[in-house]
Amino acid sequence: MSENEVKDLSDLKDLTDNADLAETEQQAPAAPTMPLRDKEVDKQGRAYATGRRKDAVARVWLKPGTGKITVNGRDQEVYFARPTLRLVINQPFDVTDRNGQYDIIATVKGGGLSGQAGAVKHGISQALSRFEPALRGAIKAEGFLTRDSRVVERKKYGRAKARRSFQFSKR
């Protein structure tokens, strides 16, 4: 009887145990895990990203600093006067525990203040994941990297607004 011949299940068990030992001896030690993406910064050491929400488009530059956020040349408290809008902008930093570690310079065009705040949040999230690729998982889990594609529906002819009909008059 050869050594690979199997007569019953106990022989099969012995054979698989020997094969497992041979495989573990041949395997090389695992390489340390590397981030899937590289750090993307420009010559000044800033990460750039574009954020979009409704009709607003935000260009965002992120660099290490003291936590100062400048939007269209003005401080965030001046530009976004409502505290809820400032809360929206700071969400990516709260999720990643990076409050006060990065300076943000953003230029925003189009849309209203709410859409602009969402666009800046989207841009900050994208730039943060480019500056620190290890944070991408936490940011993506919160849904901050996904562009919110909801936009205002256009007005149709024969309608008062996008869906509202004109008032019906029987006579």
LOTORMI-974165 format. One record per atom (N, C-alpha, C): residue in one letter; x negated, y negated, z negated. Coordinates in steps of 0.001 Angstrom, whole numbers, padded with zeros to 6 digits, always signed. Each point is the difference from the previous one (the first is absolute). Example, Ala and Ser with C-alpha at 12.3 -4.5 7.8 and 13.67 -1.06 7.14 Angstrom:
# residues 2
a-013190+005690-007800a+000890-001190+000000a-000900-001200+000000s+000350-001050+000720s-000820-001190-000060s+000770-001090-000730
# end
This chain:
# residues 171
m-000841+001181+000000m+000841-001181+000000m-000884-001241+000000s+000242-000946+000930s-000797-001222+000067s+000465-000970-001083e-000792-001043-000224e+000320-000918-001095e+001185-000912+000312n+000372-000185+001266n+001140-000841+000362n+001287+000795+000192e-000030+001322-000228e+001184+000824+000192e+000892-000095-001233v+001308-000130+000220v+000963-000178-001076v+000952+001184-000022k+000112+000648-001169k+000934+001121-000144k+001247-000411-000773d-000145-000881-001018d+001162-000493-000749d-000218-001459-000390l+000953-000572-000720l-000045-001433-000316l-001158-000386-000905s-000433+000871-000873s-001123-000330-000882s-001286-000191+000806d-000184+000785+001075d-001172-000184+000863d+000067-001362+000695l+001210-000414+000390l+000178-001293+000662l-000342-001150-000937k+000359+000127-001286k-000294-001038-000987k-001506-000141-000185d-000694+001145-000117d-001457-000037-000159d-000658-000638+001215l+000521+000292+001176l-000572-000515+001228l+000157-001529+000090t+001181-000527-000388t+000209-001452+000061t-000806-000738-001062d-000197+000615-001176d-000823-000636-001027d-001433-000151+000477n-000535+001019+000652n-001373-000063+000529n-000110-001056+001090a+001032-000124+000853a-000019-000999+001075a+000038-001410-000582d+000791-000227-001065d+000065-001321-000627d-001340-000402-000584l-000702+000954-000633l-001319-000290-000559l-000985-000373+001091a+000056+000691+001123a-000919-000295+001101a+000285-001391+000579e+001271-000383+000103e+000343-001310+000545e-000457-001133-000910t+000169+000141-001312t-000387-001070-000923t-001505-000190-000034e-000764+001057+000231e-001455-000126+000020e-000465-000750+001233q+000750+000144+001124q-000423-000622+001251q+000403-001469+000091q+000985-000446-000753q+000477-001375+000117q-001003-000987-000587a-000162-001135+000697a-000897-001057-000470a+000754-000868-001004p-000704-000706-000878p+000693-000890-000933p+000730-001100+000764a+001156-000404-000514a+000834-000996+000677a-000663-001373-000035a+000135-000740+001099a-000562-001343+000085a+000869-000962-000814p-000586-001068-000555p+000813-000963-000748p+001014-000660+000927t+001193-000292-000533t+001056-000569+000822t-000297-001467+000300m+000173-000369+001247m-000236-001368+000446m+001354-000623+000366p+000122-001311-000131p+001262-000618+000437p+000180+000201+001505l+001258+000144+000423l+000281+000263+001397l-000303-001196+000884r+000057-001194-000551r-000215-001214+000783r-001212-000757-000519d-000546-000850+000860d-001136-000827-000377d+000484-001374-000441k-000828-000668-000784k+000289-001354-000439k-000145-000940+001199e+001031-000812+000253e-000007-000905+001151e-000077-001438-000492v-001188-000610+000117v-000185-001399-000403v-000731-000747+001103d+000185-001345+000030d-000688-000810+000998d-001343-000481-000543k-000647-000929+000709k-001327-000476-000392k-000003-000729-001334q+001137-000633-000352q+000095-000711-001282q+000413+000921-001143g+000166+001283+000249g+000398+000944-001043g+001485-000013-000299r+000815-000430+000978r+001445-000067-000185r+000678+001104+000800a+001121+000474-000523a+000833+000947+000740a+001159-000781+000591y+000313+000259+001277y+001070-000716+000692y+001136+000961+000322a+001218-000501-000094a+001167+000799+000391a+001133-000929+000388t+000913+000541+000793t+001191-000731+000405t+001215+000651-000644g+000850-000810-000626g+001218+000511-000604g+001213-000581+000704r+001054+000820+000112r+001211-000469+000675r+001235+000371-000803r+001001-000905+000031r+001291+000254-000643r+001008-000935+000635k+001126+000531+000466k+001007-000774+000731k-000677-000749+001147d+000105-001321+000057d-000659-000756+001070d-001331-000604-000449a-000419+000282-001223a-001220-000599-000544a-001219+000865+000301v-001098-000668+000312v-001280+000670+000244v-001044-000666-000881a-000708+000810-000791a-001018-000532-000912a-001368+000553+000378r-000968-000893+000110r-001396+000417+000171r-000657-000129-001365v-000602+001088-000483v-000493+000056-001381v-001477+000379-000004w-000790-000795-000753w-001400+000327-000242w-000168+000248-001492l-000645+001110-000356l-000187+000396-001398l-001495+000084-000278k-000437-000617-001104k-001408+000082-000390k-000086+000061-001517p-001055+000568-000552p-000143+000047-001464p-000039-001415-000571g+000667-000182-001138g+000060-001330-000597g+000710+000010-001333t+000723-001099-000259t+000617-000198-001314t+001512+000175+000002g+000592+000334+001139g+001442+000205+000056g+000763-001175+000550k-000674-000932+000675k+000663-001180+000562k+000655+000384+001335i+001278-000352+000137i+000739+000293+001232i+000382-001319+000648t-000472-000212+001237t+000270-001219+000751t+000826+000355+001226v+001145-000664+000164v+000879+000252+001143v+000146-001304+000774n-000385+000020+001264n+000057-001179+000874n-000674-001217-000641g-001127+000198-000635g-000772-001085-000600g+000515-000484-001336r+001091+000600-000517r+000555-000397-001290r-000047+001173-000971d-000015-000297-001278d+000001+001042-001022d+001322+000767+000051q+000002+001249-000436q+001221+000807+000089q+001133-000563-000853e-000321-000649-001153e+001052-000574-000836e+000711-001153+000710v-000731-000710+000860v+000587-001125+000728v+000781+000510+001207y-000591+000910+000762y+000636+000469+001231y+001219+000874-000292f-000168+000975-000897f+001106+000863-000405f+000443-000435-001396a+000917-000964-000054a+000415-000578-001275a+000801+000988-000845r+000770+000893+000641r+000805+000967-000755r-000890+001080-000601p+000176+000322-001285p-000845+001025-000627p+000186+001384+000616t+001186+000284+000536t+000219+001320+000607t-000873+000195+001238l-000219-001065+000749l-000852+000098+001190l-001458+000230-000392r-000437-000659-001076r-001375+000223-000487r-000151+001421-000532l+001063+000510-000605l-000008+001378-000502l-000162+000990+001160v+000686-000280+001103v-000095+000857+001188v-001428+000019+000523i-000633-001167+000046i-001365-000095+000535i-000994+000772-000861n+000194+000002-001316n-000961+000627-000903n+000232+001497-000203q+001042+000566+000593q+000290+001420-000183q-001158+000929+000379p-000705-000202+001125p-001112+000910+000320p-001102+000007-001061f-000241-001161-000618f-001020-000067-001042f+000462+000691-001276d+001298-000093-000316d+000531+000656-001189d-000077+001519+000126v+000301+000507+001183v-000014+001453+000227v-001413+000557-000114t-000983-000738+000491t-001383+000494+000024t-000844-000487-001179d+000582-000736-000941d-000724-000554-001156d-001184-000863+000437r+000228-000884+000965r-001058-000870+000507r+000366-001481-000186n+000789-000324-001028n+000391-001386-000248n-001218-000854-000309g-000093-001154+000686g-001077-000944-000257g-001355+000413+000525q-000075+000996+000888q-001297+000446+000513q-000266-000458+001427y+001033-000447+000706y-000162-000374+001397y+000619-001361+000269d-000650-000768+000884d+000559-001252+000494d+000680+000285+001331i+001135-000651+000212i+000774+000188+001227i+000132-001337+000711i-000274+000001+001296i+000277-001158+000848i+000956+000504+001076a+001186-000605+000080a+001008+000454+000952a+000560-001165+000785t+000275+000239+001275t+000735-000955+000820t+001255+000705+000486v+001150-000651-000178v+001279+000617+000321v+000749-000877+000992k+000637+000652+000986k+000828-000713+000976k+001311+000744+000166g+001057-000753+000261g+001289+000581+000335g+000788+000455-001204g+001313+000158+000201g+000864+000519-001043g+000230-000961-001137g+000658+000488-001036g+000250-000788-001197g-000963+000402-001101l+000181-000564-001172l-000925+000263-001101l+000001+001461-000431s+001170+000632-000033s+000077+001396-000413s-000738+000906+000977g+000210-000221+001295g-000699+000779+001013g-001498-000253-000037q-000383-001247-000259q-001425-000327-000068q-000657+000673-001196a+000704+000044-001136a-000552+000676-001170a-000181+001493+000283g+000975+000610+000674g-000124+001401+000372g-001139+000242+000973a-000204-000944+000931a-001099+000118+000958a-001353-000112-000696v-000114-000920-000966v-001253-000144-000749v-000264+001263-000817k+001034+000572-000605k-000150+001246-000762k-000494+001128+000901h+000586+000112+001176h-000406+001025+000955h-001454-000203+000422g-000376-001259+000260g-001378-000302+000387g-000994+000276-001113i+000347-000355-001238i-000883+000272-001139i-000195+001500-000172s+001073+000761+000139s-000090+001445-000146s-000918+000605+001060q+000153-000463+001242q-000842+000506+001085q-001470-000372-000242a-000244-001252-000388a-001375-000454-000217a-000639+000714-001187l+000781+000228-001048l-000517+000702-001183l-000400+001426+000341s+000810+000654+000833s-000335+001377+000391s-001208+000029+000930r-000255-001085+000717r-001203-000054+000843r-001244-000334-000816f+000173-000816-001047f-001147-000359-000833f-000388+001143-000930e+001002+000675-000590e-000229+001162-000864e+000825+001177+000517p-000562+000810+000901p+000773+001110+000590p+000513+001006-001032a-000613+000075-001160a+000451+000945-001030a+001375-000389-000562l+000377-001274+000115l+001292-000467-000513l+001151+000248+000964r-000320+000451+001206r+001027+000162+001033r+001133+000921-000446g-000317+001088-000685g+001025+000952-000435g+001004-000625-000951a-000493-000772-000968a+000893-000638-000969a+000873-001055+000668i-000583-000762+000924i+000755-001044+000686i+001040+000627+000930k-000393+001048+000685k+000917+000662+000942k+001142+000689-000739a-000290+000551-001180a+001050+000672-000778a+001098-000976-000403e-000344-001258-000215e+000995-001016-000343e+000731-000533+001228g-000481+000352+001196g+000662-000431+001233g-000396-001383+000468f-001125-000530-000482f-000405-001354+000349f-000690-000082+001360l-000492+001111+000527l-000680-000034+001291l+000976+000105+001169t+001221+000399-000281t+000998+000145+001051t+000649-001354+000282r+000051-000367+001283r+000623-001261+000364r+001500+000149-000110d+000631-000916-000727d+001453+000023-000141d+000591-000539+001304s+000560+000875+000814s+000390-000363+001357s+001388-000630+000089r+000668-000212-001136r+001342-000589+000051r-000083-001467+000405v+000705-000343+001053v+000038-001385+000476v+001460-000389+000202v+000239-001292+000153v+001351-000500+000185v+000508+000438+001368e+001232+000504+000013e+000610+000433+001249e+000390-001221+000834r-000151+000114+001316r+000280-001157+000849r+001492-000213+000181k+000361-001250+000297k+001398-000338+000244k+000390+000480+001396k+001208+000582+000099k+000504+000460+001288k+001038-000979+000540y+000121-000035+001323y+001021-000867+000610y+001382+000583-000283g+000998-000878-000126g+001347+000437-000331g+000191+000267-001483r-001012-000306-000797r+000049+000193-001448r-000388-001297-000688a+000495-000191-001239a-000353-001196-000759a-001442+000082-000503k-000390+001202-000447k-001381+000247-000454k-000435+001310+000635a-000901+000734-000647a-000477+001246+000597a+001127+001028+000123r+000837+000116-001046r+001078+000987+000026r+001383-000608-000260r+000054-001176-000594r+001282-000585-000366r+000739-000495+001236s+001263+000382+000086s+000836-000455+001119s+000586-001372-000307f+000455-000659+001050f+000732-001235-000200f+001339+000330-000651q+000588-000983-000692q+001274+000240-000673q+001084+000362+001004f+000741+001045-000338f+001041+000472+000913f+001260-000848-000167s+000595-000416+001116s+001239-000764-000034s+001010+000713+000906k+001101+000416-000594k+000991+000719+000788k+000734-000971+000934r+000254-001241-000447r+000690-001002+000820r-000763-001291+000016
# end
